[in-house]
Amino acid sequence: MDVELRTVTERLRREAGVSESYERLVATGDVEELAEVLAAAGQPLWARELAAVRLGAAGDSRAFESLVLLLNHRDPSRCAAAAYALARLGDPRTARAAAALATNELRVAYALYPVRLLTELRAPESAPALITTLGRRLAPHDPYGKIALACVEGLGALGDPRARPVLTQACGFPRLAAAASAALARLPG
């Protein structure tokens, strides 16, 4: 079990309390048992999250829908766990879903992990979604500075020349100027 998965399981252990169900879900190697948890009615959120993250990390696409829902959750630790699992899932729908979440202005407060996931995936949808999201954050007094910074850093990591105009504009914002200059320096040409 890697560090990220261990962090998730320890957090969920605290949520589950003393629970035989928790111990069974952590110990099982049976993907069918994990998939049953996602399909069964009345399962607590911690159980669904644990099953989805373990299935996603194992590359089982039955976890996709649950992980996308968790990626858009109000709890950042659930978003981080979902992003971790989605990055390992290898499902071709992941980048499209992350791009939709990152660019949804009604859910912009929860866009940080979709933005980071898009950067990690390096998919064709990544740069256009980050450019769109960053462009919307370049307004005076925008309250989502962390999301803007994640977009700037992501665009620098992706190195897509289409980001040059929005990164140049970001240089005019004190909270983004240093990161935007560094991102521009990473672009080809």
C-alpha positions in Angstrom: 0.0 0.0 0.0 1.5 3.3 -1.0 1.6 6.5 1.1 -1.5 8.1 -0.5 -3.6 5.0 -0.2 -2.5 4.6 3.5 -3.5 8.2 4.2 -6.9 7.6 2.8 -7.4 4.4 4.7 -6.3 5.9 8.0 -8.7 8.9 7.5 -11.6 6.5 6.7 -10.7 4.3 9.7 -11.3 7.4 11.9 -14.7 8.0 10.1 -15.7 4.3 10.4 -14.9 3.9 14.0 -14.9 0.4 15.3 -16.3 -1.5 12.3 -15.9 -5.0 11.0 -17.0 -3.7 7.6 -14.1 -1.3 7.5 -11.6 -4.0 8.4 -13.1 -6.3 5.7 -12.9 -3.7 3.0 -9.3 -2.8 3.8 -8.2 -6.4 3.9 -10.1 -7.8 0.9 -8.4 -8.4 -2.4 -11.7 -9.3 -4.0 -12.6 -6.6 -6.5 -16.1 -8.1 -6.7 -16.7 -7.5 -3.0 -15.5 -3.9 -3.4 -17.8 -3.4 -6.5 -20.8 -4.7 -4.5 -20.2 -1.9 -1.9 -20.6 0.7 -4.7 -23.8 -1.0 -5.9 -25.5 -1.7 -2.6 -28.0 0.6 -1.1 -27.5 2.1 2.3 -23.7 2.0 2.4 -22.1 4.8 4.5 -20.0 7.4 2.6 -16.7 6.1 4.1 -17.4 2.6 2.7 -18.3 3.8 -0.7 -15.2 6.0 -0.8 -12.9 3.2 0.4 -14.3 0.8 -2.2 -14.1 3.3 -5.0 -10.6 4.4 -4.2 -9.3 0.8 -4.0 -11.1 -0.2 -7.2 -9.8 2.9 -9.0 -6.2 2.3 -7.8 -6.6 -1.2 -9.1 -7.7 0.0 -12.5 -11.3 -1.2 -12.3 -13.5 1.2 -14.3 -16.6 0.3 -12.2 -15.3 2.9 -9.8 -15.4 5.8 -12.3 -18.8 7.3 -11.5 -18.3 7.2 -7.8 -14.8 8.7 -8.1 -16.0 11.6 -10.3 -18.7 12.4 -7.7 -16.1 12.3 -4.9 -13.8 14.5 -7.1 -16.5 17.2 -6.8 -17.2 16.8 -3.1 -17.1 19.7 -0.7 -14.5 17.8 1.5 -11.0 18.4 0.1 -9.7 15.1 1.5 -12.3 13.2 -0.5 -11.4 15.2 -3.6 -7.8 14.4 -3.1 -8.5 10.7 -2.7 -10.7 10.6 -5.8 -8.0 12.4 -7.8 -5.4 9.9 -6.7 -7.6 7.0 -7.7 -8.7 8.5 -11.0 -5.1 9.2 -12.0 -4.4 5.5 -11.6 -7.7 4.2 -13.1 -6.7 4.7 -16.7 -10.3 5.3 -17.8 -10.4 7.4 -21.0 -13.4 9.4 -19.6 -11.4 10.8 -16.8 -9.9 13.8 -18.5 -13.2 14.9 -20.0 -14.9 14.6 -16.6 -12.1 16.5 -14.8 -12.3 19.2 -17.5 -16.0 19.6 -17.0 -15.6 19.9 -13.3 -12.7 22.4 -13.5 -14.6 24.7 -15.9 -18.0 24.6 -14.1 -18.4 28.1 -12.7 -21.2 26.9 -10.4 -18.7 24.5 -8.7 -15.5 26.6 -9.0 -14.9 26.4 -5.3 -14.3 22.7 -5.7 -12.1 22.9 -8.9 -8.7 22.6 -7.2 -8.4 18.9 -7.4 -9.8 18.6 -11.0 -7.3 21.2 -12.1 -4.4 19.2 -10.4 -5.7 16.0 -11.9 -5.8 17.5 -15.4 -2.2 18.5 -15.0 -1.2 15.0 -13.9 -3.1 13.4 -16.8 -1.6 15.6 -19.5 -4.6 14.7 -21.7 -5.7 16.7 -24.8 -8.4 18.3 -22.6 -6.0 19.4 -20.0 -4.5 22.7 -21.4 -7.8 24.0 -22.9 -9.6 23.4 -19.6 -6.9 25.1 -17.5 -6.7 28.0 -19.9 -10.5 28.5 -19.6 -10.5 28.2 -15.8 -7.5 30.6 -15.4 -9.0 33.1 -17.7 -12.1 33.3 -15.6 -10.0 33.7 -12.4 -8.3 36.8 -13.8 -10.8 39.2 -12.5 -10.2 41.8 -9.8 -11.0 40.4 -6.4 -11.7 36.9 -7.6 -11.8 34.8 -4.4 -10.3 31.6 -6.0 -6.6 32.4 -5.9 -5.6 28.9 -5.1 -7.4 27.6 -8.2 -5.8 30.3 -10.3 -2.3 29.4 -9.0 -2.9 25.7 -9.6 -3.9 26.6 -13.2 -0.8 28.7 -13.7 1.4 26.0 -12.3 -0.4 23.3 -14.4 -0.1 25.2 -17.6 3.7 25.7 -16.9 4.0 21.9 -16.3 2.0 21.1 -19.5 4.1 23.5 -21.6 1.3 24.1 -24.1 2.1 27.3 -26.2 -1.7 28.0 -26.4 -1.4 29.2 -22.7 0.9 32.1 -23.5 -1.8 34.8 -23.7 -3.6 33.8 -20.5 -0.2 33.4 -18.6 0.9 36.8 -19.9 -2.3 38.3 -18.5 -1.7 36.5 -15.2 1.6 38.2 -14.9 -0.4 41.4 -14.1 -1.8 39.9 -10.9 0.6 40.2 -7.9 -0.5 36.9 -6.4 0.2 35.0 -9.7 3.1 37.1 -11.2 6.0 35.0 -10.1 4.4 31.6 -11.0 3.1 33.0 -14.3 6.6 34.2 -15.3 8.0 30.8 -14.4 5.3 29.1 -16.4 5.9 31.3 -19.4 9.6 30.5 -19.3 8.7 26.8 -19.6 6.7 27.3 -22.8 8.5 26.3 -26.0 9.5 29.1 -28.4 
